[in-house]
Amino acid sequence: MHEGPVVRVVPDQRRRPQARGGVVVACGAVAVACAVGVWLLWRSFVDTWAGQRVEDAALDGAAFGQGRLWAVAEPVLDVVSVGFVAGGLLGAAVVALVRRRLSLAVQVAVLVGGANLTTRLVKHVVLDRPLLGVGADYGNTLPSGHTTAAGSVAAALLLVAPPRARPVVALLGAGYTALTGVSTLVGQWHRPSDVVAGTLVVLGWTALVCGAMAARPGVTPTATSTLPRVGAGDPWWQRTRRTALGLAVLGAAAGAVAGLLLTRTWAYRAGVADRAHELLAYGGGVAGVVAACCLTFAAMLVLRHAAGSRDETTSAPG
C-alpha cells in the first residue's frame, strides 16, 4: 500500500517553537528596558538640578561654530515632517506588498504610528520639566520628535527589507538617525537626552513588532522545502552578525567618549560653566547620540533577523 512521501522532522524543526518563544521573551525584555531607559533619562537629566545643568551646558556649547554647522543641519531637519513620515511609511508598505508580505505592511504602520504617538504623549502628557532655575523655560522636550520620526522611518525600512539588504539598511538608518539627532543639537532644538530617548522609543516599538512577528504561527515546511536545507543553517546570519557587531563596537566606543566627557561636565556642574566645559558637554552629547543610534540599530537588526529567520530559511531567499 502506497502511503505517500514521509516528511522527516529534523532536530532544528523540533527546537523551533522553543527558540521562537525565546525571541518573543527577548523582544519583550528589550521593550521594557527601553521604557525604563526613557524614564531614567528623564529622571537623571530633566528632573534634577544637576542633570539640567549638564545639559544646559551642552545646549550652550552648540553655539560654537553654529553658523557653519547649521548650513548642513537645517536642510536635514527641514526634511523631517508629517509628509516625510507619511512618505516613508508608504514606501515601506509598498516594499512589503511587493514582497507579498501584507502582514509586514500592517506591522510597519504599527511601528511608525506607535513610536511617533508615544513620543508625543510622553513629551506633552506623561512627563514634564520642573522649573529648577536652570536655563530658559521651553517646557519638556523629551523625547525628540524629529529623532523619533527619522528613526521610525528607518526602522520601518529595516523591517520590510529582504535579509540580504538589512545590514546596509541598518547602517544607513543608524547614520541618518544620528545625523538628524545631531542636527537638533546643532540648532539648539533639543538636548542630548531628548535625542537618546527618541531612539529608545523607536527601539521599543521595533522590539514589540518583532515580538509579535515571532509569535505569529509560521509557514509549515514541506518535504521539498525542508529536506534540501537540512544542515544548511541560516544563510544570512553571518553578514547580519558582522554588521551588528560593527555597529555595537562603534556605539560602545562613542558611548565611552560620551561617558568620559559628560562625567567631567557633571563634576563641574556647580561652578560657572566656561566655554571649555560647554564644549565638553556638547561633545559628550554628540558622542552620546552617535552611541545611541549605533547601539539601537544593532539591536534592531538582530531582533528583526531573529524574528523573521524561521520563515526566511524555509522559503526562497529574498
C-alpha positions as CSV (number, residue, x, y, z in Angstrom):
1,M,0.0,0.0,0.0
2,H,1.4,3.4,-1.0
3,E,1.4,5.8,1.9
4,G,3.0,8.8,0.1
5,P,6.2,10.6,0.9
6,V,7.4,10.7,4.5
7,V,8.3,14.1,5.9
8,R,11.3,13.8,8.2
9,V,11.3,16.0,11.2
10,V,14.8,17.2,11.8
11,P,16.1,18.4,15.2
12,D,16.1,22.1,14.1
13,Q,12.3,21.8,13.4
14,R,11.6,20.4,16.9
15,R,13.6,23.2,18.5
16,R,11.9,26.0,16.6
17,P,8.9,26.6,18.9
18,Q,11.2,26.9,21.9
19,A,13.6,29.1,20.1
20,R,10.7,31.4,18.9
21,G,9.5,31.6,22.4
22,G,12.9,32.9,23.4
23,V,12.8,35.5,20.7
24,V,9.4,36.7,22.0
25,V,10.7,36.9,25.5
26,A,13.8,38.8,24.4
27,C,11.8,41.3,22.4
28,G,9.5,41.9,25.4
29,A,12.6,42.4,27.6
30,V,14.0,44.9,25.2
31,A,10.8,46.9,25.0
32,V,10.6,47.1,28.8
33,A,14.2,48.1,29.1
34,C,13.6,50.9,26.6
35,A,10.6,52.2,28.6
36,V,12.8,52.1,31.8
37,G,15.6,53.8,29.9
38,V,13.4,56.7,28.8
39,W,12.3,57.2,32.4
40,L,15.8,57.1,33.7
41,L,17.0,59.7,31.2
42,W,14.1,62.0,32.3
43,R,14.8,61.3,36.0
44,S,18.6,62.0,35.6
45,F,18.7,64.9,33.1
46,V,15.3,66.6,33.3
47,D,14.0,66.1,36.8
48,T,17.2,67.0,38.7
49,W,19.1,70.3,39.0
50,A,22.4,68.6,38.3
51,G,21.1,67.0,35.1
52,Q,19.6,70.2,33.9
53,R,22.9,72.0,34.5
54,V,24.9,69.4,32.5
55,E,22.5,69.5,29.5
56,D,22.2,73.3,29.7
57,A,26.0,73.5,29.2
58,A,25.7,71.2,26.2
59,L,22.9,73.4,24.8
60,D,25.1,76.5,25.2
61,G,28.1,74.7,23.7
62,A,26.1,74.1,20.5
63,A,26.5,77.8,19.8
64,F,30.2,77.2,18.9
65,G,30.6,77.1,15.2
66,Q,26.8,77.0,14.8
67,G,26.7,79.2,11.7
68,R,28.8,76.8,9.6
69,L,27.2,73.7,11.0
70,W,23.7,75.0,10.7
71,A,24.1,75.2,6.9
72,V,24.3,71.4,6.9
73,A,21.9,70.7,9.8
74,E,19.0,72.9,8.7
75,P,18.3,71.0,5.4
76,V,18.3,67.7,7.3
77,L,15.7,69.0,9.8
78,D,13.6,70.6,7.1
79,V,13.1,67.1,5.6
80,V,11.6,65.7,8.7
81,S,7.9,66.5,8.7
82,V,4.5,64.8,8.8
83,G,4.8,64.4,5.0
84,F,8.2,62.7,5.5
85,V,6.8,60.2,8.0
86,A,3.8,59.5,5.7
87,G,6.0,59.1,2.6
88,G,8.4,56.8,4.5
89,L,5.6,54.7,5.8
90,L,4.0,54.5,2.3
91,G,7.4,53.5,0.8
92,A,7.9,50.8,3.4
93,A,4.4,49.5,2.9
94,V,5.0,49.3,-0.9
95,V,8.1,47.3,-0.3
96,A,6.2,44.9,1.9
97,L,3.5,44.5,-0.6
98,V,5.9,43.9,-3.4
99,R,7.4,41.2,-1.3
100,R,3.9,39.8,-0.8
101,R,4.0,40.3,2.9
102,L,0.8,42.0,3.8
103,S,1.4,41.4,7.5
104,L,4.6,43.4,7.2
105,A,2.7,46.4,5.8
106,V,0.5,46.4,8.8
107,Q,3.4,46.0,11.2
108,V,5.3,49.0,9.8
109,A,2.2,51.1,10.2
110,V,2.0,50.0,13.9
111,L,5.7,50.7,14.4
112,V,5.8,54.2,12.8
113,G,2.4,55.2,14.3
114,G,3.1,53.8,17.7
115,A,6.5,55.3,18.0
116,N,5.5,58.8,17.0
117,L,2.3,58.8,19.1
118,T,4.2,57.6,22.1
119,T,6.8,60.4,21.8
120,R,4.0,63.0,21.7
121,L,2.2,61.5,24.6
122,V,5.3,61.1,26.7
123,K,6.5,64.6,25.9
124,H,3.3,66.5,26.4
125,V,1.2,64.4,28.8
126,V,3.2,61.9,30.8
127,L,6.4,63.8,31.6
128,D,7.1,67.4,32.5
129,R,10.1,69.6,33.1
130,P,10.3,71.1,36.5
131,L,11.5,74.7,36.9
132,L,14.8,74.4,38.8
133,G,16.3,77.8,37.9
134,V,18.4,76.4,35.0
135,G,18.2,77.9,31.6
136,A,15.1,79.2,29.8
137,D,11.7,77.5,30.2
138,Y,10.8,75.8,27.0
139,G,8.7,73.1,28.6
140,N,9.5,69.4,28.4
141,T,11.3,68.4,25.2
142,L,12.0,64.7,25.9
143,P,11.8,62.6,23.7
144,S,12.8,64.3,20.5
145,G,10.1,64.2,17.8
146,H,12.4,64.7,14.9
147,T,14.7,61.8,16.0
148,T,11.7,59.6,16.6
149,A,10.3,60.4,13.1
150,A,13.7,59.8,11.4
151,G,14.4,56.6,13.4
152,S,10.9,55.1,13.0
153,V,11.0,55.5,9.2
154,A,14.5,53.9,9.1
155,A,13.3,51.1,11.3
156,A,10.3,50.5,9.1
157,L,12.5,50.2,6.1
158,L,14.7,47.7,8.0
159,L,11.6,45.7,8.9
160,V,10.5,45.3,5.3
161,A,13.9,44.9,3.6
162,P,14.8,41.4,2.5
163,P,17.5,39.7,4.5
164,R,20.4,40.4,2.2
165,A,19.7,44.1,2.3
166,R,19.1,44.6,6.0
167,P,22.7,45.2,7.0
168,V,23.0,48.0,4.6
169,V,19.7,49.5,5.6
170,A,20.7,49.3,9.3
171,L,24.0,51.1,8.6
172,L,22.2,53.8,6.6
173,G,19.4,54.1,9.2
174,A,21.8,54.5,12.0
175,G,23.7,57.2,10.1
176,Y,20.6,59.1,9.1
177,T,19.1,59.0,12.5
178,A,22.3,60.1,14.1
179,L,22.6,63.0,11.6
180,T,19.1,64.1,12.4
181,G,19.7,63.9,16.1
182,V,23.0,65.8,16.0
183,S,21.3,68.4,13.8
184,T,18.7,69.1,16.5
185,L,21.6,69.7,18.9
186,V,23.3,72.0,16.4
187,G,20.2,74.0,16.1
188,Q,19.7,74.0,19.9
189,W,16.2,72.5,19.3
190,H,16.9,69.6,21.7
191,R,19.2,68.4,24.4
192,P,21.2,65.1,24.2
193,S,18.8,63.2,26.5
194,D,15.9,64.1,24.2
195,V,17.6,62.5,21.2
196,V,18.7,59.4,23.1
197,A,15.1,59.0,24.4
198,G,13.8,59.2,20.9
199,T,16.0,56.3,19.7
200,L,14.8,54.2,22.7
201,V,11.2,54.8,21.8
202,V,11.9,53.6,18.3
203,L,13.8,50.5,19.5
204,G,11.0,49.7,22.0
205,W,8.3,49.7,19.3
206,T,10.5,47.7,16.9
207,A,11.0,45.1,19.6
208,L,7.2,44.9,20.2
209,V,6.6,44.4,16.4
210,C,9.4,41.8,16.1
211,G,8.0,40.0,19.2
212,A,4.5,39.9,17.5
213,M,6.2,38.7,14.3
214,A,8.0,35.9,16.2
215,A,4.8,34.9,18.0
216,R,2.8,34.6,14.7
217,P,2.4,31.0,13.5
218,G,4.9,30.4,10.7
219,V,4.8,28.5,7.5
220,T,4.9,24.8,7.9
221,P,7.8,23.4,5.9
222,T,7.1,20.8,3.3
223,A,9.3,17.8,2.3
224,T,10.6,19.6,-0.7
225,S,11.3,22.9,1.2
226,T,12.8,21.2,4.3
227,L,15.0,18.3,3.2
228,P,17.3,20.2,0.8
229,R,18.0,22.6,3.7
230,V,18.8,20.1,6.4
231,G,22.1,21.3,8.0
232,A,22.2,24.3,5.6
233,G,22.0,26.7,8.5
234,D,20.9,30.4,8.3
235,P,22.4,31.9,5.1
236,W,22.0,35.5,6.2
237,W,23.3,35.3,9.8
238,Q,27.0,35.8,9.2
239,R,26.5,39.1,7.4
240,T,23.9,40.3,9.9
241,R,26.1,39.4,12.8
242,R,29.2,41.2,11.4
243,T,27.2,44.4,10.7
244,A,25.5,44.3,14.2
245,L,28.9,43.7,15.8
246,G,30.4,46.6,13.9
247,L,27.6,48.9,15.0
248,A,27.9,47.7,18.5
249,V,31.6,48.3,18.7
250,L,31.3,51.8,17.2
251,G,28.4,52.5,19.6
252,A,30.4,51.3,22.6
253,A,33.4,53.5,21.6
254,A,31.2,56.5,21.2
255,G,29.5,55.7,24.5
256,A,32.8,55.6,26.3
257,V,33.7,59.0,24.9
258,A,30.3,60.4,25.9
259,G,30.7,59.0,29.4
260,L,34.1,60.5,29.8
261,L,33.2,63.9,28.6
262,L,29.8,64.1,30.4
263,T,31.4,62.8,33.7
264,R,33.8,65.7,33.6
265,T,31.0,68.2,33.0
266,W,29.0,66.6,35.8
267,A,31.9,67.1,38.2
268,Y,31.9,70.9,37.4
269,R,28.1,71.3,37.4
270,A,28.1,73.5,40.5
271,G,30.6,76.0,39.1
272,V,30.3,78.7,36.4
273,A,30.4,76.9,33.1
274,D,33.0,78.4,30.8
275,R,33.5,77.7,27.1
276,A,35.7,74.7,27.7
277,H,33.1,73.0,29.9
278,E,30.3,73.8,27.4
279,L,32.3,72.3,24.6
280,L,33.0,69.2,26.7
281,A,29.3,68.8,27.4
282,Y,28.4,69.4,23.7
283,G,31.0,66.9,22.5
284,G,29.7,64.4,25.1
285,G,26.2,64.9,23.9
286,V,27.1,64.4,20.3
287,A,29.0,61.2,21.2
288,G,26.0,60.0,23.2
289,V,23.7,60.5,20.3
290,V,26.0,58.5,17.9
291,A,26.3,55.8,20.5
292,A,22.6,55.5,21.0
293,C,21.9,55.3,17.2
294,C,24.5,52.7,16.6
295,L,23.5,50.5,19.5
296,T,19.8,50.7,18.9
297,F,20.1,49.9,15.2
298,A,22.5,47.0,16.0
299,A,19.8,45.7,18.4
300,M,17.0,46.2,15.8
301,L,19.0,44.4,13.1
302,V,19.5,41.3,15.4
303,L,15.8,41.3,16.6
304,R,14.5,41.6,13.0
305,H,16.7,38.8,11.8
306,A,15.7,36.6,14.8
307,A,12.0,37.3,14.4
308,G,12.0,36.5,10.7
309,S,14.6,33.8,10.3
310,R,12.1,31.0,10.6
311,D,10.1,31.9,7.5
312,E,13.1,33.2,5.6
313,T,15.1,30.0,5.9
314,T,12.2,27.8,4.9
315,S,11.4,29.7,1.8
316,A,13.3,31.1,-1.1
317,P,15.9,33.7,-0.1
318,G,15.0,37.4,-0.5
